[in-house]
Amino acid sequence: MRDFEYPGRSPVLATGGMCATSHPLAAQAAVEMLKAGGNAVDAGIAAAVLLGLCEPQSTGIGGDCFALVKPAGTDEIHALNGSGRAPAAIDAGALRAQGPVIPLTSPHAVTLPGAMAGFAALSERFGRKGLADSLAPAIHYAEAGIPVAPRVLRDWKAAEATLQGAARSHYLMGGAVPQVGQVFRSPGQAEVLRRVAAQGPKAFYEGEVAEDMLAAVAGASHTLDDFAGVTADWGSPLTGPYRSRDIAEHPPNGQGTTALLLAAILAQFDIAAMDPLGPERSHIEAEASKLAYDARNRLVADPACMADPAALLQPGLAQELAALIDPKRAMQQVTNITEAVHRDTVYLCVVDGDGMALSLIYSIFHSFGSGLASPKFGILMQNRGAGFTLEEGHPNVVAPGKRPMHTIIPGMMLHEGRVEMPFGVMGGQYQAAGHARFASNMLDFGMDPQEAIDFPRLFAEKGELQLEAPFPEATRAALAELGHKVVPAPAPIGGAQAIRITPEGVLVGGSDPRKDGCAIGY
């Protein structure tokens, strides 16, 4: 239990239903949906689409989503892939001739937006109220407006230069970044959502809205047929153990198997015997992350292009990698990270009174995505195509109709087969490491979900070991002695939400103080 003489927040406890998101208005909209008779899926869609307006730099309907759903009355988990594909006419050779990578703000970096197809598929299969009801809160706030929150402003200012052309008129106010408390409106998106509510996702992927999105990516290879062909797919999660629990992750093209591999490497060490903020645990976690991410970068892609989508879970791999870790010395970066680094995504989870649980993550990749927006309606287009490589023969090389390797991953924790907790960690590339650290915080050190979320984070990338401010100076010095290039984290590392379901049916929610949000229950 936390020390109540220090700043912090307690977990939220409730029994009727709960939502945890990175913005209070979205969490409240979800709870209102639950109280009105909707289920966790209805509420989760309502919160997610609204977050695209509360945090427009983080996500939006021009992006992608992934979800894990546990229906009421069962512990079977269904995995939804709402990620878009590259256009059918994309030409890797032509892009290679222009440079070694796909530029982040190029229309070539824009993959087809899969989120709306994903929300429609979720609502149709598992929703109770219907897609129109789930879109109603976002339609209201898109017209009435939302006061800009402090963390949102911080991210908005940092990414202003990304906004290009029409995006500057839609996402700046009087040509400037809005200030805290200024009211942001998006009447164009309200109109789009009204059409989808009345006509279904066809109104988004065909006709005037699709033509508007096509105008945003002029100069690339997209066509109206590409937009009309977007679909979401259902599958099953992959699972792996950590201590007394199992963790369920979305399969590729997401990096969920990276989180499972990292957890399996950490399981080879007695983490619980280490100081949770000390150099020993920090060193082992950093080295394990390097190894797991190296495996990801070489193997994870669109599952249709992988010899084995579960390759990172092969027996013995974690033990072999753990044996490479020298407890007394940091290894050099295993390989250069080949995809662009980003930190902008929203994650939410919802549990309803019937026991349905939803773990959902929704993103436009970088902050403000590609920086390109549709001229009339102001739909920001994601730059997820920058996650492709141009390396010939690589499983993640860009190709027509292919999904790129994704960093966004929803998770669930299971105890003896019972789904105990939907959880997720925002933060782009960090997410796999964040899942493993969150699980370790809870299972090695006995933290509750809020404590596990609050706890300081570290991340090893590009030859540096980033540490958040609360790490002790003695830990920083000891890690430097081990050969790490220790640097302050340039920004708070990620964000997270979780809702634990106790055997008695009590919901215990946590939401990351690094963001503006909260958990709300009733």
C-alpha positions, 0 to 999 in steps of 0.5 A, a space after each residue: 500500500 502506498 504512503 499516503 503522506 506522499 503524492 500519488 493515487 490509489 487504485 479505483 475499486 468498483 463492482 458494477 463496471 469500470 473503464 480506464 483511459 488516458 483522458 477523464 472525458 473518455 472514461 466518463 463516456 464509457 461508464 455512462 454507456 455501461 450505465 445505459 445498458 451497453 457492454 464493455 465493447 460498446 463502452 470501449 468504442 465510445 471511449 476510443 473514438 472520443 480519445 481521438 478528439 481529446 488527444 488528437 495528436 495521439 490517435 484518430 479515425 485515420 489510424 489503426 486499432 487492435 483489441 482483445 475481447 473476453 465475452 461474458 460467461 467465458 474466458 475465451 479471448 478473441 483477437 481483433 486486427 484493425 490495422 490497415 495495409 499498404 496500397 495495392 500499387 505501392 512499389 518498394 523499388 521506386 521507394 528504395 530509389 528515393 532513399 533508405 527509409 520511407 519518410 515519416 511525413 511522406 504520403 507514402 508512409 500512409 497505410 490504409 486506416 483500419 480502425 473504423 473497420 475494427 470498431 464496426 467489426 467489434 460492435 457487430 460481433 460483440 456489441 449490444 447497443 450498436 455502432 451509432 450509440 457508441 459514436 454518439 459521445 464523440 459526435 457531441 464533443 466534436 461539435 461542442 468542443 473539448 478543453 485542452 488538457 495539460 499533457 495533451 498540450 505538452 505533446 501538441 506543442 512538441 509535434 506542431 512542426 509535423 502538421 502540414 497543409 490542411 492539417 494546420 488549419 484543422 489542428 491549430 487555432 488562429 495558426 497557433 497551438 491551443 493553450 490549456 483550457 482552450 476548446 478544440 472542436 472538429 466539426 468535420 469529424 463530427 459529420 464523418 461520424 454522423 454518416 458512419 452512425 447512419 450508414 455504417 463503415 461504408 460511409 467512411 471507406 467509400 464516397 466523399 469521405 474516402 475521396 477526401 482522404 485520398 486527396 490528403 495522400 496525393 502523390 502516393 499510390 493510394 486509390 479509392 479501391 484501396 480504401 473500399 477494400 479495408 477489412 478487419 480480421 479476427 484471430 486468437 491471442 498467443 500466450 506465455 507464462 510469467 511467474 504464477 500467471 499467463 499473459 495473452 498478447 495479440 499475434 503479429 503483425 503486432 509486437 506482442 510476442 516480443 513482450 512474451 519473449 522478454 518476460 520469458 527471458 526475465 523469468 530466468 532471473 530471480 528478479 524478486 530478490 533484487 532492489 526494484 529500483 536498483 542497478 541489478 534489476 535495471 541492468 538485467 531488464 535493459 539487456 533482456 530488452 535488447 535481445 528481445 527487440 533484436 529478435 523482433 526486428 529480424 522476425 516480426 512482420 505481417 503474419 502472412 510473410 512470417 515462416 512462423 508467427 510464433 517464432 519468438 515463443 519457440 522452446 528454449 529461445 528465452 533460455 538461450 538469450 538469457 545465457 548471453 546476459 553478463 550480469 557485470 557488463 552491458 553489451 553493445 546495442 545488439 542491432 540498430 532499431 530499423 523502424 522509426 521510434 514513436 510514443 503516440 497511441 492511446 490504450 484503454 480497458 473496460 470491464 462490465 458488470 457481466 464480466 466482459 473485458 476489453 483491451 484496446 489500443 488505437 494509434 496514428 503512429 507518430 504524434 499527429 501521424 504523417 502530419 497530413 489531414 484530409 482537406 474537408 473533414 480534417 481526418 489525420 492520416 497515420 504514418 504506420 507505413 514508416 514501420 516497414 523496412 525497404 531492405 530486400 528479402 526482409 519479412 517486414 519489407 514494404 509490399 502491396 496489400 501488406 500490413 507493417 510490423 506494429 508496435 501497439 499491443 493490447 494485453 490480458 493477464 490470466 490466472 489458472 485460465 481465468 482472465 484476471 486483467 486487461 492491461 496495456 502500456 502506451 509508448 510506441 516501441 517501449 510497449 513490449 518492455 512496458 508489458 514485461 515491467 508491469 507484469 514484473 512489478 505486480 508478480 515479483 514485487 506484489 504491487 497493485 495495478 496502480 502502483 505497478 503503473 506508477 513505478 519508474 520506468 527505463 528503456 534501452 534504445 539506440 545505445 542509450 539507457 533512458 531512466 525516468 527522474 525518480 531513479 536513485 543517483 546510486 543506480 545511475 552511477 552503478 549502471 554507468 560503471 556496468 557500461 551503460 550510457 545512462 541518460 535522462 528519459 527525454 519525456 515520461 516513458 509511455 502510459 498505461 491502464 489496467 483493471 484487475 478482476 478479483 475472484 470475488 468480482 471486485 474491479 481494481 483499476 489503475 491509470 497512468 499519472 504520466 497522462 491526463 486520465 483516470 479509471 472510473 467505476 461504479 
